[in-house]
Amino acid sequence: VIVLIVAWLLISARHNTGIFGAIGVTILAFILYVIVAILLGMLLNITLITLPF
């Protein structure tokens, strides 16, 4: 969570896109992370993350 906040602050400061652009990029990065974790879990036959649903 802390890493996400830091990344969000860096993105918003660097690109000056404002708060909505930063939130969008953060959500995109989180979705990519989830997809990668699921793919790795399938390949390695382990569960890296537990989804709430």
PDBQT receptor file of N, H, CA, C and O in Angstrom, charges set to zero:
ATOM      1  N   VAL A   1       0.843  -1.199   0.000  1.00  0.00    +0.000 N 
ATOM      2  CA  VAL A   1       0.000   0.000   0.000  1.00  0.00    +0.000 C 
ATOM      3  C   VAL A   1       0.875   1.244   0.000  1.00  0.00    +0.000 C 
ATOM      4  O   VAL A   1       0.605   2.198  -0.730  1.00  0.00    +0.000 OA
ATOM      5  N   ILE A   2       1.916   1.234   0.813  1.00  0.00    +0.000 N 
ATOM      6  H   ILE A   2       2.136   0.459   1.406  1.00  0.00    +0.000 HD
ATOM      7  CA  ILE A   2       2.832   2.380   0.882  1.00  0.00    +0.000 C 
ATOM      8  C   ILE A   2       3.512   2.595  -0.466  1.00  0.00    +0.000 C 
ATOM      9  O   ILE A   2       3.662   3.727  -0.927  1.00  0.00    +0.000 OA
ATOM     10  N   VAL A   3       3.919   1.491  -1.087  1.00  0.00    +0.000 N 
ATOM     11  H   VAL A   3       3.797   0.572  -0.712  1.00  0.00    +0.000 HD
ATOM     12  CA  VAL A   3       4.571   1.588  -2.400  1.00  0.00    +0.000 C 
ATOM     13  C   VAL A   3       3.616   2.183  -3.427  1.00  0.00    +0.000 C 
ATOM     14  O   VAL A   3       4.018   3.000  -4.256  1.00  0.00    +0.000 OA
ATOM     15  N   LEU A   4       2.357   1.773  -3.370  1.00  0.00    +0.000 N 
ATOM     16  H   LEU A   4       2.031   1.109  -2.697  1.00  0.00    +0.000 HD
ATOM     17  CA  LEU A   4       1.356   2.320  -4.295  1.00  0.00    +0.000 C 
ATOM     18  C   LEU A   4       1.188   3.820  -4.105  1.00  0.00    +0.000 C 
ATOM     19  O   LEU A   4       1.085   4.568  -5.077  1.00  0.00    +0.000 OA
ATOM     20  N   ILE A   5       1.159   4.259  -2.846  1.00  0.00    +0.000 N 
ATOM     21  H   ILE A   5       1.242   3.651  -2.056  1.00  0.00    +0.000 HD
ATOM     22  CA  ILE A   5       0.991   5.685  -2.561  1.00  0.00    +0.000 C 
ATOM     23  C   ILE A   5       2.195   6.474  -3.072  1.00  0.00    +0.000 C 
ATOM     24  O   ILE A   5       2.035   7.536  -3.673  1.00  0.00    +0.000 OA
ATOM     25  N   VAL A   6       3.396   5.953  -2.834  1.00  0.00    +0.000 N 
ATOM     26  H   VAL A   6       3.526   5.090  -2.346  1.00  0.00    +0.000 HD
ATOM     27  CA  VAL A   6       4.617   6.621  -3.297  1.00  0.00    +0.000 C 
ATOM     28  C   VAL A   6       4.634   6.692  -4.820  1.00  0.00    +0.000 C 
ATOM     29  O   VAL A   6       4.933   7.737  -5.398  1.00  0.00    +0.000 OA
ATOM     30  N   ALA A   7       4.306   5.560  -5.471  1.00  0.00    +0.000 N 
ATOM     31  H   ALA A   7       4.062   4.711  -5.002  1.00  0.00    +0.000 HD
ATOM     32  CA  ALA A   7       4.271   5.531  -6.935  1.00  0.00    +0.000 C 
ATOM     33  C   ALA A   7       3.239   6.526  -7.460  1.00  0.00    +0.000 C 
ATOM     34  O   ALA A   7       3.479   7.220  -8.449  1.00  0.00    +0.000 OA
ATOM     35  N   TRP A   8       2.091   6.587  -6.790  1.00  0.00    +0.000 N 
ATOM     36  H   TRP A   8       1.896   6.023  -5.987  1.00  0.00    +0.000 HD
ATOM     37  CA  TRP A   8       1.025   7.503  -7.192  1.00  0.00    +0.000 C 
ATOM     38  C   TRP A   8       1.476   8.957  -7.071  1.00  0.00    +0.000 C 
ATOM     39  O   TRP A   8       1.194   9.776  -7.946  1.00  0.00    +0.000 OA
ATOM     40  N   LEU A   9       2.171   9.269  -5.992  1.00  0.00    +0.000 N 
ATOM     41  H   LEU A   9       2.400   8.604  -5.281  1.00  0.00    +0.000 HD
ATOM     42  CA  LEU A   9       2.677  10.627  -5.797  1.00  0.00    +0.000 C 
ATOM     43  C   LEU A   9       3.725  10.975  -6.851  1.00  0.00    +0.000 C 
ATOM     44  O   LEU A   9       3.718  12.079  -7.395  1.00  0.00    +0.000 OA
ATOM     45  N   LEU A  10       4.633  10.026  -7.141  1.00  0.00    +0.000 N 
ATOM     46  H   LEU A  10       4.639   9.129  -6.698  1.00  0.00    +0.000 HD
ATOM     47  CA  LEU A  10       5.661  10.259  -8.151  1.00  0.00    +0.000 C 
ATOM     48  C   LEU A  10       5.038  10.478  -9.519  1.00  0.00    +0.000 C 
ATOM     49  O   LEU A  10       5.439  11.379 -10.256  1.00  0.00    +0.000 OA
ATOM     50  N   ILE A  11       4.056   9.651  -9.854  1.00  0.00    +0.000 N 
ATOM     51  H   ILE A  11       3.731   8.919  -9.255  1.00  0.00    +0.000 HD
ATOM     52  CA  ILE A  11       3.402   9.769 -11.156  1.00  0.00    +0.000 C 
ATOM     53  C   ILE A  11       2.693  11.115 -11.281  1.00  0.00    +0.000 C 
ATOM     54  O   ILE A  11       2.817  11.791 -12.302  1.00  0.00    +0.000 OA
ATOM     55  N   SER A  12       1.951  11.504 -10.249  1.00  0.00    +0.000 N 
ATOM     56  H   SER A  12       1.850  10.955  -9.420  1.00  0.00    +0.000 HD
ATOM     57  CA  SER A  12       1.195  12.756 -10.317  1.00  0.00    +0.000 C 
ATOM     58  C   SER A  12       2.145  13.955 -10.359  1.00  0.00    +0.000 C 
ATOM     59  O   SER A  12       1.858  14.948 -11.028  1.00  0.00    +0.000 OA
ATOM     60  N   ALA A  13       3.263  13.870  -9.655  1.00  0.00    +0.000 N 
ATOM     61  H   ALA A  13       3.496  13.064  -9.111  1.00  0.00    +0.000 HD
ATOM     62  CA  ALA A  13       4.223  14.973  -9.635  1.00  0.00    +0.000 C 
ATOM     63  C   ALA A  13       4.969  15.068 -10.963  1.00  0.00    +0.000 C 
ATOM     64  O   ALA A  13       5.221  16.162 -11.469  1.00  0.00    +0.000 OA
ATOM     65  N   ARG A  14       5.320  13.907 -11.521  1.00  0.00    +0.000 N 
ATOM     66  H   ARG A  14       5.115  13.018 -11.110  1.00  0.00    +0.000 HD
ATOM     67  CA  ARG A  14       6.140  13.896 -12.729  1.00  0.00    +0.000 C 
ATOM     68  C   ARG A  14       5.329  14.322 -13.946  1.00  0.00    +0.000 C 
ATOM     69  O   ARG A  14       5.797  15.134 -14.745  1.00  0.00    +0.000 OA
ATOM     70  N   HIS A  15       4.128  13.790 -14.098  1.00  0.00    +0.000 N 
ATOM     71  H   HIS A  15       3.748  13.130 -13.449  1.00  0.00    +0.000 HD
ATOM     72  CA  HIS A  15       3.364  14.030 -15.314  1.00  0.00    +0.000 C 
ATOM     73  C   HIS A  15       2.424  15.226 -15.196  1.00  0.00    +0.000 C 
ATOM     74  O   HIS A  15       1.933  15.740 -16.201  1.00  0.00    +0.000 OA
ATOM     75  N   ASN A  16       2.174  15.665 -13.957  1.00  0.00    +0.000 N 
ATOM     76  H   ASN A  16       2.572  15.247 -13.141  1.00  0.00    +0.000 HD
ATOM     77  CA  ASN A  16       1.281  16.804 -13.740  1.00  0.00    +0.000 C 
ATOM     78  C   ASN A  16      -0.081  16.576 -14.371  1.00  0.00    +0.000 C 
ATOM     79  O   ASN A  16      -0.710  17.521 -14.847  1.00  0.00    +0.000 OA
ATOM     80  N   THR A  17      -0.543  15.333 -14.380  1.00  0.00    +0.000 N 
ATOM     81  H   THR A  17      -0.033  14.565 -13.993  1.00  0.00    +0.000 HD
ATOM     82  CA  THR A  17      -1.827  15.010 -14.992  1.00  0.00    +0.000 C 
ATOM     83  C   THR A  17      -2.973  15.267 -14.031  1.00  0.00    +0.000 C 
ATOM     84  O   THR A  17      -4.143  15.172 -14.402  1.00  0.00    +0.000 OA
ATOM     85  N   GLY A  18      -2.629  15.593 -12.797  1.00  0.00    +0.000 N 
ATOM     86  H   GLY A  18      -1.678  15.670 -12.496  1.00  0.00    +0.000 HD
ATOM     87  CA  GLY A  18      -3.684  15.804 -11.820  1.00  0.00    +0.000 C 
ATOM     88  C   GLY A  18      -4.015  14.508 -11.108  1.00  0.00    +0.000 C 
ATOM     89  O   GLY A  18      -3.433  13.459 -11.383  1.00  0.00    +0.000 OA
ATOM     90  N   ILE A  19      -4.967  14.603 -10.184  1.00  0.00    +0.000 N 
ATOM     91  H   ILE A  19      -5.440  15.455  -9.961  1.00  0.00    +0.000 HD
ATOM     92  CA  ILE A  19      -5.240  13.479  -9.294  1.00  0.00    +0.000 C 
ATOM     93  C   ILE A  19      -5.961  12.346 -10.022  1.00  0.00    +0.000 C 
ATOM     94  O   ILE A  19      -5.749  11.179  -9.693  1.00  0.00    +0.000 OA
ATOM     95  N   PHE A  20      -6.807  12.665 -11.004  1.00  0.00    +0.000 N 
ATOM     96  H   PHE A  20      -6.979  13.613 -11.271  1.00  0.00    +0.000 HD
ATOM     97  CA  PHE A  20      -7.573  11.617 -11.682  1.00  0.00    +0.000 C 
ATOM     98  C   PHE A  20      -6.683  10.784 -12.590  1.00  0.00    +0.000 C 
ATOM     99  O   PHE A  20      -6.835   9.564 -12.660  1.00  0.00    +0.000 OA
ATOM    100  N   GLY A  21      -5.756  11.431 -13.286  1.00  0.00    +0.000 N 
ATOM    101  H   GLY A  21      -5.632  12.422 -13.230  1.00  0.00    +0.000 HD
ATOM    102  CA  GLY A  21      -4.815  10.705 -14.133  1.00  0.00    +0.000 C 
ATOM    103  C   GLY A  21      -3.948   9.774 -13.307  1.00  0.00    +0.000 C 
ATOM    104  O   GLY A  21      -3.680   8.643 -13.712  1.00  0.00    +0.000 OA
ATOM    105  N   ALA A  22      -3.511  10.248 -12.152  1.00  0.00    +0.000 N 
ATOM    106  H   ALA A  22      -3.730  11.167 -11.823  1.00  0.00    +0.000 HD
ATOM    107  CA  ALA A  22      -2.664   9.431 -11.278  1.00  0.00    +0.000 C 
ATOM    108  C   ALA A  22      -3.436   8.219 -10.761  1.00  0.00    +0.000 C 
ATOM    109  O   ALA A  22      -2.894   7.115 -10.699  1.00  0.00    +0.000 OA
ATOM    110  N   ILE A  23      -4.696   8.423 -10.393  1.00  0.00    +0.000 N 
ATOM    111  H   ILE A  23      -5.136   9.319 -10.443  1.00  0.00    +0.000 HD
ATOM    112  CA  ILE A  23      -5.523   7.313  -9.911  1.00  0.00    +0.000 C 
ATOM    113  C   ILE A  23      -5.724   6.294 -11.025  1.00  0.00    +0.000 C 
ATOM    114  O   ILE A  23      -5.669   5.088 -10.782  1.00  0.00    +0.000 OA
ATOM    115  N   GLY A  24      -5.956   6.773 -12.245  1.00  0.00    +0.000 N 
ATOM    116  H   GLY A  24      -6.000   7.753 -12.442  1.00  0.00    +0.000 HD
ATOM    117  CA  GLY A  24      -6.140   5.880 -13.386  1.00  0.00    +0.000 C 
ATOM    118  C   GLY A  24      -4.908   5.033 -13.639  1.00  0.00    +0.000 C 
ATOM    119  O   GLY A  24      -5.012   3.826 -13.857  1.00  0.00    +0.000 OA
ATOM    120  N   VAL A  25      -3.732   5.666 -13.611  1.00  0.00    +0.000 N 
ATOM    121  H   VAL A  25      -3.648   6.647 -13.434  1.00  0.00    +0.000 HD
ATOM    122  CA  VAL A  25      -2.477   4.938 -13.825  1.00  0.00    +0.000 C 
ATOM    123  C   VAL A  25      -2.249   3.929 -12.709  1.00  0.00    +0.000 C 
ATOM    124  O   VAL A  25      -1.787   2.816 -12.961  1.00  0.00    +0.000 OA
ATOM    125  N   THR A  26      -2.571   4.313 -11.472  1.00  0.00    +0.000 N 
ATOM    126  H   THR A  26      -2.947   5.217 -11.267  1.00  0.00    +0.000 HD
ATOM    127  CA  THR A  26      -2.400   3.406 -10.336  1.00  0.00    +0.000 C 
ATOM    128  C   THR A  26      -3.293   2.179 -10.467  1.00  0.00    +0.000 C 
ATOM    129  O   THR A  26      -2.855   1.057 -10.213  1.00  0.00    +0.000 OA
ATOM    130  N   ILE A  27      -4.553   2.394 -10.866  1.00  0.00    +0.000 N 
ATOM    131  H   ILE A  27      -4.908   3.306 -11.073  1.00  0.00    +0.000 HD
ATOM    132  CA  ILE A  27      -5.485   1.281 -11.065  1.00  0.00    +0.000 C 
ATOM    133  C   ILE A  27      -4.984   0.376 -12.180  1.00  0.00    +0.000 C 
ATOM    134  O   ILE A  27      -5.046  -0.848 -12.066  1.00  0.00    +0.000 OA
ATOM    135  N   LEU A  28      -4.483   0.982 -13.268  1.00  0.00    +0.000 N 
ATOM    136  H   LEU A  28      -4.433   1.977 -13.361  1.00  0.00    +0.000 HD
ATOM    137  CA  LEU A  28      -3.946   0.213 -14.392  1.00  0.00    +0.000 C 
ATOM    138  C   LEU A  28      -2.773  -0.642 -13.940  1.00  0.00    +0.000 C 
ATOM    139  O   LEU A  28      -2.685  -1.818 -14.291  1.00  0.00    +0.000 OA
ATOM    140  N   ALA A  29      -1.864  -0.044 -13.153  1.00  0.00    +0.000 N 
ATOM    141  H   ALA A  29      -1.936   0.912 -12.869  1.00  0.00    +0.000 HD
ATOM    142  CA  ALA A  29      -0.699  -0.779 -12.662  1.00  0.00    +0.000 C 
ATOM    143  C   ALA A  29      -1.129  -1.926 -11.748  1.00  0.00    +0.000 C 
ATOM    144  O   ALA A  29      -0.544  -3.008 -11.797  1.00  0.00    +0.000 OA
ATOM    145  N   PHE A  30      -2.145  -1.699 -10.918  1.00  0.00    +0.000 N 
ATOM    146  H   PHE A  30      -2.620  -0.820 -10.878  1.00  0.00    +0.000 HD
ATOM    147  CA  PHE A  30      -2.632  -2.742 -10.014  1.00  0.00    +0.000 C 
ATOM    148  C   PHE A  30      -3.250  -3.899 -10.794  1.00  0.00    +0.000 C 
ATOM    149  O   PHE A  30      -3.033  -5.065 -10.465  1.00  0.00    +0.000 OA
ATOM    150  N   ILE A  31      -4.028  -3.564 -11.838  1.00  0.00    +0.000 N 
ATOM    151  H   ILE A  31      -4.204  -2.617 -12.106  1.00  0.00    +0.000 HD
ATOM    152  CA  ILE A  31      -4.642  -4.595 -12.682  1.00  0.00    +0.000 C 
ATOM    153  C   ILE A  31      -3.554  -5.418 -13.369  1.00  0.00    +0.000 C 
ATOM    154  O   ILE A  31      -3.642  -6.644 -13.427  1.00  0.00    +0.000 OA
ATOM    155  N   LEU A  32      -2.520  -4.737 -13.893  1.00  0.00    +0.000 N 
ATOM    156  H   LEU A  32      -2.448  -3.741 -13.846  1.00  0.00    +0.000 HD
ATOM    157  CA  LEU A  32      -1.402  -5.444 -14.528  1.00  0.00    +0.000 C 
ATOM    158  C   LEU A  32      -0.716  -6.365 -13.531  1.00  0.00    +0.000 C 
ATOM    159  O   LEU A  32      -0.363  -7.495 -13.868  1.00  0.00    +0.000 OA
ATOM    160  N   TYR A  33      -0.524  -5.886 -12.295  1.00  0.00    +0.000 N 
ATOM    161  H   TYR A  33      -0.811  -4.968 -12.021  1.00  0.00    +0.000 HD
ATOM    162  CA  TYR A  33       0.108  -6.703 -11.258  1.00  0.00    +0.000 C 
ATOM    163  C   TYR A  33      -0.713  -7.950 -10.962  1.00  0.00    +0.000 C 
ATOM    164  O   TYR A  33      -0.167  -9.044 -10.813  1.00  0.00    +0.000 OA
ATOM    165  N   VAL A  34      -2.034  -7.775 -10.878  1.00  0.00    +0.000 N 
ATOM    166  H   VAL A  34      -2.477  -6.886 -10.999  1.00  0.00    +0.000 HD
ATOM    167  CA  VAL A  34      -2.918  -8.913 -10.605  1.00  0.00    +0.000 C 
ATOM    168  C   VAL A  34      -2.841  -9.936 -11.731  1.00  0.00    +0.000 C 
ATOM    169  O   VAL A  34      -2.760 -11.139 -11.482  1.00  0.00    +0.000 OA
ATOM    170  N   ILE A  35      -2.865  -9.446 -12.988  1.00  0.00    +0.000 N 
ATOM    171  H   ILE A  35      -2.930  -8.469 -13.190  1.00  0.00    +0.000 HD
ATOM    172  CA  ILE A  35      -2.788 -10.349 -14.147  1.00  0.00    +0.000 C 
ATOM    173  C   ILE A  35      -1.472 -11.113 -14.138  1.00  0.00    +0.000 C 
ATOM    174  O   ILE A  35      -1.460 -12.328 -14.339  1.00  0.00    +0.000 OA
ATOM    175  N   VAL A  36      -0.363 -10.415 -13.907  1.00  0.00    +0.000 N 
ATOM    176  H   VAL A  36      -0.373  -9.428 -13.744  1.00  0.00    +0.000 HD
ATOM    177  CA  VAL A  36       0.954 -11.062 -13.870  1.00  0.00    +0.000 C 
ATOM    178  C   VAL A  36       1.016 -12.090 -12.746  1.00  0.00    +0.000 C 
ATOM    179  O   VAL A  36       1.546 -13.184 -12.934  1.00  0.00    +0.000 OA
ATOM    180  N   ALA A  37       0.474 -11.742 -11.573  1.00  0.00    +0.000 N 
ATOM    181  H   ALA A  37       0.044 -10.852 -11.420  1.00  0.00    +0.000 HD
ATOM    182  CA  ALA A  37       0.488 -12.660 -10.432  1.00  0.00    +0.000 C 
ATOM    183  C   ALA A  37      -0.319 -13.923 -10.738  1.00  0.00    +0.000 C 
ATOM    184  O   ALA A  37       0.094 -15.030 -10.392  1.00  0.00    +0.000 OA
ATOM    185  N   ILE A  38      -1.473 -13.747 -11.389  1.00  0.00    +0.000 N 
ATOM    186  H   ILE A  38      -1.808 -12.848 -11.669  1.00  0.00    +0.000 HD
ATOM    187  CA  ILE A  38      -2.306 -14.900 -11.745  1.00  0.00    +0.000 C 
ATOM    188  C   ILE A  38      -1.588 -15.780 -12.765  1.00  0.00    +0.000 C 
ATOM    189  O   ILE A  38      -1.578 -17.004 -12.634  1.00  0.00    +0.000 OA
ATOM    190  N   LEU A  39      -0.984 -15.156 -13.783  1.00  0.00    +0.000 N 
ATOM    191  H   LEU A  39      -0.991 -14.162 -13.889  1.00  0.00    +0.000 HD
ATOM    192  CA  LEU A  39      -0.265 -15.921 -14.807  1.00  0.00    +0.000 C 
ATOM    193  C   LEU A  39       0.912 -16.673 -14.203  1.00  0.00    +0.000 C 
ATOM    194  O   LEU A  39       1.130 -17.843 -14.518  1.00  0.00    +0.000 OA
ATOM    195  N   LEU A  40       1.675 -16.007 -13.334  1.00  0.00    +0.000 N 
ATOM    196  H   LEU A  40       1.498 -15.057 -13.078  1.00  0.00    +0.000 HD
ATOM    197  CA  LEU A  40       2.799 -16.666 -12.666  1.00  0.00    +0.000 C 
ATOM    198  C   LEU A  40       2.306 -17.811 -11.797  1.00  0.00    +0.000 C 
ATOM    199  O   LEU A  40       2.914 -18.881 -11.766  1.00  0.00    +0.000 OA
ATOM    200  N   GLY A  41       1.211 -17.586 -11.097  1.00  0.00    +0.000 N 
ATOM    201  H   GLY A  41       0.718 -16.717 -11.122  1.00  0.00    +0.000 HD
ATOM    202  CA  GLY A  41       0.634 -18.624 -10.251  1.00  0.00    +0.000 C 
ATOM    203  C   GLY A  41       0.214 -19.836 -11.057  1.00  0.00    +0.000 C 
ATOM    204  O   GLY A  41       0.397 -20.972 -10.618  1.00  0.00    +0.000 OA
ATOM    205  N   MET A  42      -0.354 -19.602 -12.247  1.00  0.00    +0.000 N 
ATOM    206  H   MET A  42      -0.502 -18.679 -12.604  1.00  0.00    +0.000 HD
ATOM    207  CA  MET A  42      -0.755 -20.707 -13.105  1.00  0.00    +0.000 C 
ATOM    208  C   MET A  42       0.470 -21.459 -13.624  1.00  0.00    +0.000 C 
ATOM    209  O   MET A  42       0.477 -22.688 -13.678  1.00  0.00    +0.000 OA
ATOM    210  N   LEU A  43       1.507 -20.706 -14.006  1.00  0.00    +0.000 N 
ATOM    211  H   LEU A  43       1.501 -19.707 -13.963  1.00  0.00    +0.000 HD
ATOM    212  CA  LEU A  43       2.724 -21.327 -14.532  1.00  0.00    +0.000 C 
ATOM    213  C   LEU A  43       3.450 -22.134 -13.461  1.00  0.00    +0.000 C 
ATOM    214  O   LEU A  43       3.903 -23.251 -13.710  1.00  0.00    +0.000 OA
ATOM    215  N   LEU A  44       3.555 -21.555 -12.270  1.00  0.00    +0.000 N 
ATOM    216  H   LEU A  44       3.187 -20.647 -12.067  1.00  0.00    +0.000 HD
ATOM    217  CA  LEU A  44       4.303 -22.200 -11.191  1.00  0.00    +0.000 C 
ATOM    218  C   LEU A  44       3.415 -23.081 -10.318  1.00  0.00    +0.000 C 
ATOM    219  O   LEU A  44       3.890 -23.740  -9.393  1.00  0.00    +0.000 OA
ATOM    220  N   ASN A  45       2.116 -23.084 -10.627  1.00  0.00    +0.000 N 
ATOM    221  H   ASN A  45       1.729 -22.549 -11.379  1.00  0.00    +0.000 HD
ATOM    222  CA  ASN A  45       1.142 -23.888  -9.891  1.00  0.00    +0.000 C 
ATOM    223  C   ASN A  45       1.075 -23.496  -8.416  1.00  0.00    +0.000 C 
ATOM    224  O   ASN A  45       0.905 -24.347  -7.543  1.00  0.00    +0.000 OA
ATOM    225  N   ILE A  46       1.212 -22.182  -8.150  1.00  0.00    +0.000 N 
ATOM    226  H   ILE A  46       1.350 -21.490  -8.859  1.00  0.00    +0.000 HD
ATOM    227  CA  ILE A  46       1.073 -21.670  -6.790  1.00  0.00    +0.000 C 
ATOM    228  C   ILE A  46       0.174 -20.439  -6.821  1.00  0.00    +0.000 C 
ATOM    229  O   ILE A  46      -0.057 -19.857  -7.881  1.00  0.00    +0.000 OA
ATOM    230  N   THR A  47      -0.320 -20.054  -5.678  1.00  0.00    +0.000 N 
ATOM    231  H   THR A  47      -0.133 -20.527  -4.817  1.00  0.00    +0.000 HD
ATOM    232  CA  THR A  47      -1.146 -18.861  -5.580  1.00  0.00    +0.000 C 
ATOM    233  C   THR A  47      -0.332 -17.763  -4.893  1.00  0.00    +0.000 C 
ATOM    234  O   THR A  47      -0.017 -17.855  -3.706  1.00  0.00    +0.000 OA
ATOM    235  N   LEU A  48       0.004 -16.714  -5.668  1.00  0.00    +0.000 N 
ATOM    236  H   LEU A  48      -0.252 -16.639  -6.632  1.00  0.00    +0.000 HD
ATOM    237  CA  LEU A  48       0.795 -15.625  -5.115  1.00  0.00    +0.000 C 
ATOM    238  C   LEU A  48      -0.078 -14.645  -4.334  1.00  0.00    +0.000 C 
ATOM    239  O   LEU A  48       0.341 -14.082  -3.323  1.00  0.00    +0.000 OA
ATOM    240  N   ILE A  49      -1.302 -14.458  -4.827  1.00  0.00    +0.000 N 
ATOM    241  H   ILE A  49      -1.643 -14.916  -5.648  1.00  0.00    +0.000 HD
ATOM    242  CA  ILE A  49      -2.202 -13.531  -4.145  1.00  0.00    +0.000 C 
ATOM    243  C   ILE A  49      -3.550 -14.205  -3.962  1.00  0.00    +0.000 C 
ATOM    244  O   ILE A  49      -3.887 -15.139  -4.689  1.00  0.00    +0.000 OA
ATOM    245  N   THR A  50      -4.320 -13.732  -2.992  1.00  0.00    +0.000 N 
ATOM    246  H   THR A  50      -4.046 -12.973  -2.402  1.00  0.00    +0.000 HD
ATOM    247  CA  THR A  50      -5.663 -14.241  -2.764  1.00  0.00    +0.000 C 
ATOM    248  C   THR A  50      -6.648 -13.131  -3.102  1.00  0.00    +0.000 C 
ATOM    249  O   THR A  50      -6.682 -12.093  -2.441  1.00  0.00    +0.000 OA
ATOM    250  N   LEU A  51      -7.450 -13.361  -4.139  1.00  0.00    +0.000 N 
ATOM    251  H   LEU A  51      -7.422 -14.205  -4.676  1.00  0.00    +0.000 HD
ATOM    252  CA  LEU A  51      -8.416 -12.355  -4.541  1.00  0.00    +0.000 C 
ATOM    253  C   LEU A  51      -9.620 -12.397  -3.612  1.00  0.00    +0.000 C 
ATOM    254  O   LEU A  51      -9.975 -13.463  -3.109  1.00  0.00    +0.000 OA
ATOM    255  N   PRO A  52     -10.248 -11.260  -3.380  1.00  0.00    +0.000 N 
ATOM    256  CA  PRO A  52     -11.373 -11.211  -2.442  1.00  0.00    +0.000 C 
ATOM    257  C   PRO A  52     -12.627 -11.907  -2.949  1.00  0.00    +0.000 C 
ATOM    258  O   PRO A  52     -13.554 -12.139  -2.173  1.00  0.00    +0.000 OA
ATOM    259  N   PHE A  53     -12.678 -12.247  -4.243  1.00  0.00    +0.000 N 
ATOM    260  H   PHE A  53     -11.925 -12.059  -4.873  1.00  0.00    +0.000 HD
ATOM    261  CA  PHE A  53     -13.876 -12.914  -4.742  1.00  0.00    +0.000 C 
ATOM    262  C   PHE A  53     -13.572 -14.357  -5.118  1.00  0.00    +0.000 C 
ATOM    263  O   PHE A  53     -14.465 -15.081  -5.561  1.00  0.00    +0.000 OA
TER     264      PHE A  53
